[in-house]
Amino acid sequence: MEGWTLAKGRMGSLLGLLVCTWLIYMAMYFVIAFLAILGFFASGVFAHMQAAGDALTFRDLMPSPGVLAGLVVLLLGPGAFLYGAVMTLLCAPFASACRQLLDGSPQGALEA
């Protein structure tokens, strides 16, 4: 109930914050996806898949377990960093807005 009381009359600014956060997130997503696709083309991953020809099973397309394990180890750190950055991007603006709303709320508004 406190959240509804704090946000009363501020729906437009909170919705604008959500839209701006989403646009920033999508822009970051497209830049990172573009760089990843560029990296895949530069490394020749797609050429390897084309050279495999007509694979009869899914296993024919996949590299060895050792290669996959190495890939997971290499991507675990950057993936964790990226996940933390996304969570910060999505949560921090609303935590700040909540703090600002709490600081500016009139006395007695939270008891309602």
MMTF fields as JSON, N, C-alpha, C and O atoms, coordinates in Angstrom:
{
  "mmtfVersion": "1.0.0",
  "mmtfProducer": "UNKNOWN",
  "numBonds": 447,
  "numAtoms": 448,
  "numGroups": 112,
  "numChains": 1,
  "numModels": 1,
  "chainsPerModel": [1],
  "groupsPerChain": [112],
  "chainIdList": ["A"],
  "bondAtomList": [4, 2, 8, 6, 12, 10, 16, 14, 20, 18, 24, 22, 28, 26, 32, 30, 36, 34, 40, 38, 44, 42, 48, 46, 52, 50, 56, 54, 60, 58, 64, 62, 68, 66, 72, 70, 76, 74, 80, 78, 84, 82, 88, 86, 92, 90, 96, 94, 100, 98, 104, 102, 108, 106, 112, 110, 116, 114, 120, 118, 124, 122, 128, 126, 132, 130, 136, 134, 140, 138, 144, 142, 148, 146, 152, 150, 156, 154, 160, 158, 164, 162, 168, 166, 172, 170, 176, 174, 180, 178, 184, 182, 188, 186, 192, 190, 196, 194, 200, 198, 204, 202, 208, 206, 212, 210, 216, 214, 220, 218, 224, 222, 228, 226, 232, 230, 236, 234, 240, 238, 244, 242, 248, 246, 252, 250, 256, 254, 260, 258, 264, 262, 268, 266, 272, 270, 276, 274, 280, 278, 284, 282, 288, 286, 292, 290, 296, 294, 300, 298, 304, 302, 308, 306, 312, 310, 316, 314, 320, 318, 324, 322, 328, 326, 332, 330, 336, 334, 340, 338, 344, 342, 348, 346, 352, 350, 356, 354, 360, 358, 364, 362, 368, 366, 372, 370, 376, 374, 380, 378, 384, 382, 388, 386, 392, 390, 396, 394, 400, 398, 404, 402, 408, 406, 412, 410, 416, 414, 420, 418, 424, 422, 428, 426, 432, 430, 436, 434, 440, 438, 444, 442],
  "bondOrderList": [1, 1, 1, 1, 1, 1, 1, 1, 1, 1, 1, 1, 1, 1, 1, 1, 1, 1, 1, 1, 1, 1, 1, 1, 1, 1, 1, 1, 1, 1, 1, 1, 1, 1, 1, 1, 1, 1, 1, 1, 1, 1, 1, 1, 1, 1, 1, 1, 1, 1, 1, 1, 1, 1, 1, 1, 1, 1, 1, 1, 1, 1, 1, 1, 1, 1, 1, 1, 1, 1, 1, 1, 1, 1, 1, 1, 1, 1, 1, 1, 1, 1, 1, 1, 1, 1, 1, 1, 1, 1, 1, 1, 1, 1, 1, 1, 1, 1, 1, 1, 1, 1, 1, 1, 1, 1, 1, 1, 1, 1, 1],
  "groupList": [{"groupName": "MET", "atomNameList": ["N", "CA", "C", "O"], "elementList": ["N", "C", "C", "O"], "formalChargeList": [0, 0, 0, 0], "bondAtomList": [1, 0, 2, 1, 3, 2], "bondOrderList": [1, 1, 2], "singleLetterCode": "M", "chemCompType": "L-PEPTIDE LINKING"}, {"groupName": "GLU", "atomNameList": ["N", "CA", "C", "O"], "elementList": ["N", "C", "C", "O"], "formalChargeList": [0, 0, 0, 0], "bondAtomList": [1, 0, 2, 1, 3, 2], "bondOrderList": [1, 1, 2], "singleLetterCode": "E", "chemCompType": "L-PEPTIDE LINKING"}, {"groupName": "GLY", "atomNameList": ["N", "CA", "C", "O"], "elementList": ["N", "C", "C", "O"], "formalChargeList": [0, 0, 0, 0], "bondAtomList": [1, 0, 2, 1, 3, 2], "bondOrderList": [1, 1, 2], "singleLetterCode": "G", "chemCompType": "PEPTIDE LINKING"}, {"groupName": "TRP", "atomNameList": ["N", "CA", "C", "O"], "elementList": ["N", "C", "C", "O"], "formalChargeList": [0, 0, 0, 0], "bondAtomList": [1, 0, 2, 1, 3, 2], "bondOrderList": [1, 1, 2], "singleLetterCode": "W", "chemCompType": "L-PEPTIDE LINKING"}, {"groupName": "THR", "atomNameList": ["N", "CA", "C", "O"], "elementList": ["N", "C", "C", "O"], "formalChargeList": [0, 0, 0, 0], "bondAtomList": [1, 0, 2, 1, 3, 2], "bondOrderList": [1, 1, 2], "singleLetterCode": "T", "chemCompType": "L-PEPTIDE LINKING"}, {"groupName": "LEU", "atomNameList": ["N", "CA", "C", "O"], "elementList": ["N", "C", "C", "O"], "formalChargeList": [0, 0, 0, 0], "bondAtomList": [1, 0, 2, 1, 3, 2], "bondOrderList": [1, 1, 2], "singleLetterCode": "L", "chemCompType": "L-PEPTIDE LINKING"}, {"groupName": "ALA", "atomNameList": ["N", "CA", "C", "O"], "elementList": ["N", "C", "C", "O"], "formalChargeList": [0, 0, 0, 0], "bondAtomList": [1, 0, 2, 1, 3, 2], "bondOrderList": [1, 1, 2], "singleLetterCode": "A", "chemCompType": "L-PEPTIDE LINKING"}, {"groupName": "LYS", "atomNameList": ["N", "CA", "C", "O"], "elementList": ["N", "C", "C", "O"], "formalChargeList": [0, 0, 0, 0], "bondAtomList": [1, 0, 2, 1, 3, 2], "bondOrderList": [1, 1, 2], "singleLetterCode": "K", "chemCompType": "L-PEPTIDE LINKING"}, {"groupName": "ARG", "atomNameList": ["N", "CA", "C", "O"], "elementList": ["N", "C", "C", "O"], "formalChargeList": [0, 0, 0, 0], "bondAtomList": [1, 0, 2, 1, 3, 2], "bondOrderList": [1, 1, 2], "singleLetterCode": "R", "chemCompType": "L-PEPTIDE LINKING"}, {"groupName": "SER", "atomNameList": ["N", "CA", "C", "O"], "elementList": ["N", "C", "C", "O"], "formalChargeList": [0, 0, 0, 0], "bondAtomList": [1, 0, 2, 1, 3, 2], "bondOrderList": [1, 1, 2], "singleLetterCode": "S", "chemCompType": "L-PEPTIDE LINKING"}, {"groupName": "VAL", "atomNameList": ["N", "CA", "C", "O"], "elementList": ["N", "C", "C", "O"], "formalChargeList": [0, 0, 0, 0], "bondAtomList": [1, 0, 2, 1, 3, 2], "bondOrderList": [1, 1, 2], "singleLetterCode": "V", "chemCompType": "L-PEPTIDE LINKING"}, {"groupName": "CYS", "atomNameList": ["N", "CA", "C", "O"], "elementList": ["N", "C", "C", "O"], "formalChargeList": [0, 0, 0, 0], "bondAtomList": [1, 0, 2, 1, 3, 2], "bondOrderList": [1, 1, 2], "singleLetterCode": "C", "chemCompType": "L-PEPTIDE LINKING"}, {"groupName": "ILE", "atomNameList": ["N", "CA", "C", "O"], "elementList": ["N", "C", "C", "O"], "formalChargeList": [0, 0, 0, 0], "bondAtomList": [1, 0, 2, 1, 3, 2], "bondOrderList": [1, 1, 2], "singleLetterCode": "I", "chemCompType": "L-PEPTIDE LINKING"}, {"groupName": "TYR", "atomNameList": ["N", "CA", "C", "O"], "elementList": ["N", "C", "C", "O"], "formalChargeList": [0, 0, 0, 0], "bondAtomList": [1, 0, 2, 1, 3, 2], "bondOrderList": [1, 1, 2], "singleLetterCode": "Y", "chemCompType": "L-PEPTIDE LINKING"}, {"groupName": "PHE", "atomNameList": ["N", "CA", "C", "O"], "elementList": ["N", "C", "C", "O"], "formalChargeList": [0, 0, 0, 0], "bondAtomList": [1, 0, 2, 1, 3, 2], "bondOrderList": [1, 1, 2], "singleLetterCode": "F", "chemCompType": "L-PEPTIDE LINKING"}, {"groupName": "HIS", "atomNameList": ["N", "CA", "C", "O"], "elementList": ["N", "C", "C", "O"], "formalChargeList": [0, 0, 0, 0], "bondAtomList": [1, 0, 2, 1, 3, 2], "bondOrderList": [1, 1, 2], "singleLetterCode": "H", "chemCompType": "L-PEPTIDE LINKING"}, {"groupName": "GLN", "atomNameList": ["N", "CA", "C", "O"], "elementList": ["N", "C", "C", "O"], "formalChargeList": [0, 0, 0, 0], "bondAtomList": [1, 0, 2, 1, 3, 2], "bondOrderList": [1, 1, 2], "singleLetterCode": "Q", "chemCompType": "L-PEPTIDE LINKING"}, {"groupName": "ASP", "atomNameList": ["N", "CA", "C", "O"], "elementList": ["N", "C", "C", "O"], "formalChargeList": [0, 0, 0, 0], "bondAtomList": [1, 0, 2, 1, 3, 2], "bondOrderList": [1, 1, 2], "singleLetterCode": "D", "chemCompType": "L-PEPTIDE LINKING"}, {"groupName": "PRO", "atomNameList": ["N", "CA", "C", "O"], "elementList": ["N", "C", "C", "O"], "formalChargeList": [0, 0, 0, 0], "bondAtomList": [1, 0, 2, 1, 3, 2], "bondOrderList": [1, 1, 2], "singleLetterCode": "P", "chemCompType": "L-PEPTIDE LINKING"}],
  "groupTypeList": [0, 1, 2, 3, 4, 5, 6, 7, 2, 8, 0, 2, 9, 5, 5, 2, 5, 5, 10, 11, 4, 3, 5, 12, 13, 0, 6, 0, 13, 14, 10, 12, 6, 14, 5, 6, 12, 5, 2, 14, 14, 6, 9, 2, 10, 14, 6, 15, 0, 16, 6, 6, 2, 17, 6, 5, 4, 14, 8, 17, 5, 0, 18, 9, 18, 2, 10, 5, 6, 2, 5, 10, 10, 5, 5, 5, 2, 18, 2, 6, 14, 5, 13, 2, 6, 10, 0, 4, 5, 5, 11, 6, 18, 14, 6, 9, 6, 11, 8, 16, 5, 5, 17, 2, 9, 18, 16, 2, 6, 5, 1, 6],
  "groupIdList": [1, 2, 3, 4, 5, 6, 7, 8, 9, 10, 11, 12, 13, 14, 15, 16, 17, 18, 19, 20, 21, 22, 23, 24, 25, 26, 27, 28, 29, 30, 31, 32, 33, 34, 35, 36, 37, 38, 39, 40, 41, 42, 43, 44, 45, 46, 47, 48, 49, 50, 51, 52, 53, 54, 55, 56, 57, 58, 59, 60, 61, 62, 63, 64, 65, 66, 67, 68, 69, 70, 71, 72, 73, 74, 75, 76, 77, 78, 79, 80, 81, 82, 83, 84, 85, 86, 87, 88, 89, 90, 91, 92, 93, 94, 95, 96, 97, 98, 99, 100, 101, 102, 103, 104, 105, 106, 107, 108, 109, 110, 111, 112],
  "secStructList": [7, 2, 2, 2, 2, 2, 2, 6, 6, 7, 2, 2, 2, 2, 2, 2, 2, 2, 2, 2, 2, 2, 2, 2, 2, 2, 2, 2, 2, 2, 2, 2, 2, 2, 2, 2, 2, 2, 2, 2, 2, 2, 2, 6, 2, 2, 2, 2, 2, 2, 2, 6, 7, 1, 7, 1, 1, 2, 2, 2, 2, 1, 7, 7, 2, 2, 2, 2, 2, 2, 2, 2, 2, 2, 2, 2, 2, 2, 2, 2, 2, 2, 2, 2, 2, 2, 2, 2, 2, 2, 2, 2, 2, 2, 2, 2, 2, 2, 2, 2, 2, 2, 2, 2, 7, 7, 6, 6, 1, 6, 6, 7],
  "xCoordList": [0.817, 0.0, 0.861, 0.451, 2.076, 2.946, 3.333, 3.381, 3.611, 4.028, 2.963, 3.268, 1.707, 0.616, 0.474, 0.198, 0.665, 0.55, 1.686, 1.467, 2.893, 4.04, 3.943, 4.32, 3.443, 3.422, 2.182, 2.046, 1.293, 0.053, 0.392, 1.087, -0.11, 0.116, 1.436, 1.754, 2.199, 3.509, 3.607, 4.707, 2.482, 2.489, 3.216, 3.949, 3.027, 3.664, 5.176, 5.847, 5.727, 7.186, 7.754, 8.829, 7.065, 7.548, 7.438, 8.305, 6.379, 6.242, 7.32, 7.879, 7.6, 8.681, 10.026, 10.857, 10.252, 11.49, 11.593, 12.663, 10.486, 10.472, 10.76, 11.533, 10.148, 10.358, 11.811, 12.427, 12.357, 13.753, 14.716, 15.677, 14.452, 15.295, 15.228, 16.249, 14.029, 13.873, 14.598, 15.231, 14.508, 15.196, 16.71, 17.389, 17.241, 18.687, 19.088, 20.106, 18.289, 18.564, 18.561, 19.456, 17.575, 17.499, 18.659, 19.192, 19.053, 20.202, 21.471, 22.255, 21.663, 22.832, 22.766, 23.779, 21.578, 21.409, 21.784, 22.501, 21.303, 21.603, 23.083, 23.636, 23.726, 25.168, 25.943, 26.827, 25.623, 26.339, 26.063, 26.977, 24.819, 24.492, 25.22, 25.708, 25.295, 26.007, 27.49, 28.077, 28.088, 29.503, 29.731, 30.739, 28.811, 28.942, 28.837, 29.61, 27.895, 27.749, 28.981, 29.453, 29.499, 30.731, 31.877, 32.669, 31.963, 33.012, 32.872, 33.87, 31.632, 31.417, 31.851, 32.476, 31.525, 31.953, 33.465, 34.071, 34.076, 35.528, 36.271, 37.354, 35.7, 36.38, 36.17, 36.856, 35.247, 35.026, 34.089, 34.075, 33.313, 32.379, 31.37, 31.071, 30.851, 29.852, 30.474, 29.809, 31.733, 32.407, 32.58, 32.456, 32.868, 32.997, 31.661, 31.623, 30.581, 29.265, 28.924, 28.302, 29.334, 29.063, 29.925, 29.482, 31.164, 32.052, 31.579, 31.918, 30.799, 30.283, 29.3, 29.037, 28.769, 27.852, 26.519, 26.035, 25.943, 24.659, 24.906, 25.259, 24.719, 24.901, 23.687, 22.544, 23.952, 22.857, 22.291, 21.104, 23.129, 22.68, 23.127, 23.961, 22.546, 22.925, 24.38, 25.072, 24.838, 26.216, 27.221, 28.336, 26.854, 27.75, 28.008, 29.056, 27.068, 27.229, 28.048, 28.667, 28.055, 28.673, 30.152, 30.548, 30.968, 32.375, 32.507, 31.511, 33.713, 33.948, 33.573, 33.491, 33.345, 33.004, 34.082, 33.768, 35.33, 36.414, 36.336, 36.569, 36.011, 35.862, 34.682, 34.772, 33.583, 32.413, 32.709, 32.284, 33.43, 33.783, 34.682, 34.511, 35.632, 36.494, 35.715, 35.986, 34.753, 33.909, 33.084, 32.939, 32.553, 31.777, 32.663, 32.248, 33.881, 34.797, 35.164, 35.234, 35.397, 35.76, 34.612, 34.839, 33.39, 32.241, 31.562, 30.67, 31.958, 31.313, 31.538, 30.592, 32.757, 33.053, 32.35, 31.638, 32.535, 31.823, 30.303, 29.6, 29.794, 28.353, 27.836, 26.767, 28.592, 28.196, 28.246, 27.37, 29.281, 29.383, 28.208, 27.611, 27.886, 26.785, 25.456, 24.627, 25.249, 24.021, 23.926, 22.858, 25.037, 25.047, 24.772, 24.061, 25.339, 25.11, 23.643, 23.073, 23.042, 21.633, 20.742, 19.807, 21.022, 20.217, 20.366, 19.398, 21.574, 21.783, 21.016, 20.376, 21.08, 20.374, 18.866, 18.196, 18.336, 16.895, 16.401, 15.261, 17.223, 16.772, 17.167, 16.393, 18.348, 18.868, 17.986, 17.771, 17.47, 16.632, 15.383, 14.958, 14.803, 13.599, 13.929, 13.133, 15.09, 15.516, 15.752, 15.386, 16.361, 16.584, 15.254, 15.076, 14.334, 13.022, 12.279, 11.624, 12.382, 11.732, 12.344, 11.62, 13.66, 14.326, 13.883, 13.611, 13.811, 13.383, 11.933, 11.588, 11.087, 9.695, 9.568, 8.751, 10.367, 10.325, 10.831, 10.288, 11.877, 12.417, 11.447, 11.416, 10.656, 9.753, 8.324, 7.449, 8.079, 6.699, 6.31, 7.117, 5.089, 4.638, 4.514, 4.297, 4.649, 4.529, 3.129, 2.137, 3.056, 1.773, 1.286, 0.27, 1.988, 1.539, 1.729, 0.971, 2.729, 3.0, 2.079, 1.974, 1.419, 0.53, -0.85, -1.646, -1.139, -2.476, -2.825, -3.917],
  "yCoordList": [-1.193, 0.0, 1.258, 2.294, 1.168, 2.344, 2.811, 4.01, 1.843, 2.2, 2.973, 3.925, 2.563, 3.26, 4.677, 5.616, 4.814, 6.138, 7.041, 8.212, 6.496, 7.301, 7.708, 8.824, 6.817, 7.073, 7.828, 8.116, 8.147, 8.836, 10.166, 11.011, 10.332, 11.558, 11.603, 12.613, 10.547, 10.528, 9.412, 8.986, 8.948, 7.838, 8.188, 7.359, 9.385, 9.789, 9.776, 9.285, 10.306, 10.341, 8.948, 8.64, 8.1, 6.727, 5.903, 5.076, 6.124, 5.436, 5.911, 5.115, 7.211, 7.746, 7.165, 6.892, 6.971, 6.348, 4.917, 4.478, 4.195, 2.818, 2.763, 1.917, 3.652, 3.671, 4.035, 3.41, 5.042, 5.433, 4.296, 4.034, 3.629, 2.498, 1.394, 0.8, 1.115, 0.076, 0.443, -0.413, 1.707, 2.129, 2.016, 1.587, 2.396, 2.265, 0.795, 0.431, -0.044, -1.472, -2.054, -2.821, -1.7, -2.223, -1.73, -2.487, -0.477, 0.043, -0.732, -1.1, -0.974, -1.762, -3.176, -3.727, -3.759, -5.114, -5.208, -6.124, -4.263, -4.303, -4.076, -4.696, -3.213, -2.98, -4.244, -4.662, -4.854, -6.063, -7.222, -7.977, -7.368, -8.437, -8.22, -9.175, -6.97, -6.675, -7.02, -7.611, -6.65, -6.966, -8.474, -8.98, -9.191, -10.649, -11.301, -12.205, -10.856, -11.42, -11.106, -11.957, -9.888, -9.532, -10.435, -10.893, -10.687, -11.571, -12.986, -13.634, -13.473, -14.811, -14.898, -15.878, -13.881, -13.883, -13.79, -14.46, -12.965, -12.791, -14.056, -14.343, -14.804, -16.003, -17.21, -18.221, -17.119, -18.218, -19.295, -20.404, -18.997, -19.986, -20.41, -21.596, -19.444, -19.773, -20.534, -21.369, -20.254, -21.0, -22.46, -23.364, -22.685, -24.056, -24.79, -25.964, -24.102, -24.74, -25.056, -26.079, -24.175, -24.421, -25.573, -26.365, -25.66, -26.733, -28.089, -29.123, -28.087, -29.355, -29.993, -31.194, -29.19, -29.73, -30.11, -29.471, -31.149, -31.616, -32.523, -33.692, -31.978, -32.771, -33.673, -33.246, -34.898, -35.842, -35.765, -36.017, -35.422, -35.314, -33.968, -33.266, -33.644, -32.407, -32.473, -31.455, -33.669, -33.84, -33.503, -33.073, -33.687, -33.359, -31.857, -31.432, -31.066, -29.613, -29.075, -28.017, -29.793, -29.297, -29.662, -30.74, -28.764, -29.108, -30.066, -30.436, -30.454, -31.427, -30.851, -29.633, -31.716, -31.233, -30.34, -29.412, -30.61, -29.772, -28.349, -27.393, -28.214, -26.883, -26.156, -24.967, -26.862, -26.247, -25.836, -24.766, -26.672, -26.329, -25.096, -24.222, -25.023, -23.842, -22.591, -21.519, -22.721, -21.587, -21.107, -19.903, -22.035, -21.671, -20.945, -19.933, -21.444, -20.806, -19.403, -18.475, -19.24, -17.92, -16.925, -15.736, -17.392, -16.491, -16.31, -15.47, -17.071, -16.983, -15.624, -15.029, -15.129, -13.818, -12.672, -11.899, -12.543, -11.479, -11.605, -10.596, -12.834, -13.025, -12.571, -11.966, -12.861, -12.423, -10.902, -10.283, -10.306, -8.845, -8.223, -7.251, -8.779, -8.26, -8.399, -7.489, -9.531, -9.728, -8.705, -8.143, -8.464, -7.464, -6.068, -5.285, -5.757, -4.434, -4.258, -3.183, -5.298, -5.219, -5.068, -4.267, -5.83, -5.714, -4.325, -3.762, -3.783, -2.421, -1.413, -0.509, -1.567, -0.653, -0.7, 0.331, -1.884, -2.013, -1.659, -1.219, -1.838, -1.625, -0.272, 0.326, 0.217, 1.429, 2.665, 3.405, 2.925, 4.114, 4.086, 5.119, 2.903, 2.817, 2.874, 3.381, 2.36, 2.504, 3.978, 4.453, 4.694, 6.124, 6.885, 7.783, 6.529, 7.188, 6.915, 7.803, 5.692, 5.36, 6.174, 6.675, 6.311, 7.102, 8.562, 9.188, 9.093, 10.485, 10.666, 11.674, 9.692, 9.781, 9.676, 10.372, 8.817, 8.691, 9.959, 10.38, 10.562, 11.784, 12.949, 13.832, 12.954, 14.069, 13.816, 14.654, 12.665, 12.361, 13.143, 13.3, 13.625, 14.352, 13.429, 12.227, 13.98, 13.198, 12.581, 13.246, 11.325, 10.68, 10.001, 9.305, 10.191, 9.586, 8.069, 7.335, 7.599, 6.171, 5.418, 4.195, 6.095, 5.431, 5.152, 4.436, 5.701, 5.575, 4.167, 3.911],
  "zCoordList": [0.0, 0.0, 0.0, -0.523, 0.595, 0.647, -0.751, -1.024, -1.64, -2.989, -3.743, -4.462, -3.58, -4.254, -3.716, -4.463, -2.415, -1.807, -2.276, -2.587, -2.326, -2.757, -4.22, -4.578, -5.066, -6.508, -6.973, -8.162, -6.066, -6.446, -7.134, -6.57, -8.35, -9.108, -9.853, -10.482, -9.796, -10.461, -11.5, -11.852, -11.981, -12.923, -14.214, -14.753, -14.71, -15.963, -15.868, -16.776, -14.784, -14.656, -14.431, -14.945, -13.68, -13.478, -14.757, -15.041, -15.526, -16.805, -17.789, -18.543, -17.769, -18.606, -18.22, -19.086, -16.918, -16.447, -16.955, -17.378, -16.913, -17.41, -18.909, -19.36, -19.677, -21.132, -21.46, -22.323, -20.775, -21.019, -20.657, -21.381, -19.539, -19.14, -20.18, -20.526, -20.683, -21.685, -22.985, -23.603, -23.397, -24.623, -24.482, -25.416, -23.33, -23.098, -23.117, -23.706, -22.473, -22.454, -23.866, -24.219, -24.665, -26.026, -26.884, -27.695, -26.715, -27.458, -27.094, -27.968, -25.796, -25.374, -25.932, -26.363, -25.925, -26.422, -27.9, -28.3, -28.712, -30.141, -30.421, -31.329, -29.67, -29.863, -29.502, -30.25, -28.367, -27.948, -28.906, -29.239, -29.348, -30.3, -31.624, -32.228, -32.077, -33.318, -33.188, -34.094, -32.061, -31.847, -31.747, -32.241, -31.117, -31.021, -32.395, -32.711, -33.208, -34.551, -35.393, -36.146, -35.268, -35.974, -35.533, -36.357, -34.233, -33.713, -34.242, -34.556, -34.345, -34.882, -36.34, -36.747, -37.122, -38.521, -38.63, -39.466, -37.794, -37.857, -37.426, -37.936, -36.499, -36.009, -36.914, -36.764, -37.832, -38.768, -38.254, -38.79, -37.237, -36.696, -37.756, -37.902, -38.488, -39.492, -40.67, -41.284, -40.986, -42.041, -41.628, -42.454, -40.343, -39.848, -39.965, -40.332, -39.655, -39.761, -41.21, -41.497, -42.128, -43.541, -44.056, -44.888, -43.556, -43.99, -43.487, -44.064, -42.413, -41.883, -42.862, -42.797, -43.754, -44.753, -44.147, -43.213, -44.686, -44.179, -42.976, -43.127, -41.808, -40.598, -40.408, -40.572, -40.069, -39.878, -38.469, -38.256, -37.517, -36.133, -35.565, -36.138, -34.434, -33.753, -33.294, -33.256, -32.948, -32.491, -33.596, -33.299, -34.834, -35.939, -36.025, -36.511, -35.562, -35.604, -34.438, -34.55, -33.324, -32.112, -32.043, -32.485, -31.488, -31.268, -30.084, -29.462, -29.786, -28.717, -27.352, -27.197, -26.363, -25.02, -24.411, -23.666, -24.715, -24.201, -24.725, -23.986, -25.988, -26.586, -25.958, -25.649, -25.77, -25.142, -23.704, -23.268, -22.964, -21.579, -21.549, -20.699, -22.467, -22.546, -22.881, -22.34, -23.767, -24.136, -22.942, -22.727, -22.181, -20.986, -19.986, -19.421, -19.754, -18.802, -19.279, -18.473, -20.576, -21.106, -21.025, -20.803, -21.2, -21.231, -19.883, -19.759, -18.87, -17.568, -16.912, -16.396, -16.922, -16.321, -17.035, -16.395, -18.354, -19.058, -18.972, -18.909, -18.969, -18.846, -17.49, -17.4, -16.43, -15.092, -14.989, -14.385, -15.587, -15.579, -16.332, -15.868, -17.478, -18.283, -17.545, -17.583, -16.874, -16.104, -14.974, -14.732, -14.284, -13.216, -13.747, -13.116, -14.912, -15.504, -15.902, -15.714, -16.445, -16.843, -15.615, -15.621, -14.565, -13.344, -12.715, -12.203, -12.756, -12.242, -13.081, -12.544, -14.385, -15.278, -15.048, -15.099, -14.797, -14.646, -13.247, -13.1, -12.219, -10.835, -10.256, -9.509, -10.585, -9.943, -10.153, -9.193, -11.349, -11.501, -10.616, -10.1, -10.446, -9.628, -8.138, -7.347, -7.751, -6.355, -6.037, -4.962, -6.969, -6.778, -6.736, -5.913, -7.612, -7.614, -6.309, -5.764, -5.813, -4.541, -3.407, -2.547, -3.397, -2.366, -2.448, -1.424, -3.644, -3.807, -3.37, -2.754, -3.687, -3.269, -1.749, -1.145, -1.136, 0.322, 1.01, 2.031, 0.439, 1.031, 0.904, 1.761, -0.161, -0.397, 0.043, -0.174, 0.663, 1.039, 2.289, 3.205, 2.325, 3.514, 4.717, 4.561, 5.906, 7.127, 7.198, 6.9, 7.587, 7.717, 6.434, 6.455, 5.334, 4.072, 4.108, 3.474, 4.84, 4.874, 5.825, 5.724, 6.733, 7.667, 7.078, 7.686, 5.914, 5.32, 4.962, 4.454]
}
